[in-house]
Amino acid sequence: MPRATPAASAQKALDKTKVLTKAVVNTATYLGIPKNKLARILGVSGATVTRLYTDAYRLSPDKKEWDFAVLLVRLFRSLDSIVGGSANDARKWLNGENTALAGKKPADLIETTEGIVRVVTYLDACRAVV
């Protein structure tokens, strides 16, 4: 089996950061998440989020922002499959009170670590129902 060269490994890591960064920006746009809220979700500054949108900054797998970004994309994937690809329905769900989440709005919950994990777990469970 051929060994990966250091240059190939670096390129793969760069591609991974580019893909997740773009996925987070697309997710936030699709769900109507404002930049200031995205900054709170990822645990970064507003300036960093602005740089994300212009591709002047990429998320780093060595930082906590990476984990929060992965959770946000998981939330999108689950919610999108549940609402059948309707951005409008996804936004309504995200901003509506949910009795299964103690009457809270998922959009408010996802600003904390516990909240985003709770929302993703709930969506994953809903999606798995057959």
Residue pairs with C-beta under 8 A, 6 or more apart in sequence:
4 12
13 61
14 58
16 61
17 58
17 59
17 60
17 61
18 58
20 59
20 66
20 69
20 70
20 73
21 52
21 55
21 57
21 58
21 59
21 69
22 55
23 69
23 73
24 38
24 42
24 52
24 59
24 69
24 72
24 73
25 52
25 53
27 33
27 72
27 73
27 75
27 76
28 35
28 38
28 72
30 76
30 80
30 87
30 90
31 76
31 79
31 87
31 90
31 91
31 94
32 87
32 91
32 94
32 95
33 41
33 94
33 107
35 46
35 49
35 50
35 53
36 46
36 49
37 107
37 111
38 49
39 45
39 46
39 48
39 49
40 111
41 68
41 72
41 110
41 111
41 116
42 48
42 49
42 59
42 65
42 68
42 69
42 72
43 64
43 65
43 68
44 65
48 57
51 57
52 58
52 59
59 65
59 66
59 69
60 66
68 113
68 116
71 116
71 117
71 120
72 110
72 116
74 120
74 124
75 110
75 116
75 119
75 120
75 123
76 90
78 120
78 123
78 124
78 126
78 127
79 90
79 93
79 94
79 123
80 90
81 127
82 93
82 123
82 126
82 127
83 89
83 90
83 93
93 106
94 105
94 106
94 107
95 105
95 106
95 107
96 105
96 106
97 103
97 104
97 105
98 104
98 105
98 106
100 122
101 109
101 118
101 119
101 122
106 119
108 115
109 115
109 116
109 118
109 119
110 116
110 119
